[in-house]
Amino acid sequence: MDDATAAATLSAVPRADTNPLAAVPIEITVAVGRARPLIRDLLQLDEGSVLVLDRQLDDPVELYVGDRMIGIGALEVVEENGQSRLAVRLTEVADLKAPV
């Protein structure tokens, strides 16, 4: 590929700061684990009940936009305005160009 072709190819890719969709907020869901209780156990849940998940505390979590996994990360605690907040450090980003 010559320099002119490379420049034309790069200019055809929309940059995040000029793409009108870049400012649209999306919701990311973080899956920390799953539980499969029986319906009778689910009906007995009350305030203060504990639902045990299928993962360990330090296991990776999955990040989703809709039903599509977009990455894997690790849970962390960050300090923000004097309060502890739960956060996710990305450890792997999925190939978003791959067909669904």
Buried (B, 14 or more C-beta within 10 A) or exposed (E): EEEEEEEEEEEEEEEEEEEEEEEEEEEEEBEBBEEEEEEEEEEEEEEEEEEEBEEEEEEBBBBBBEEEBBBBBEBEEEEEEEEEEEEBEEEEEBEEEEEE
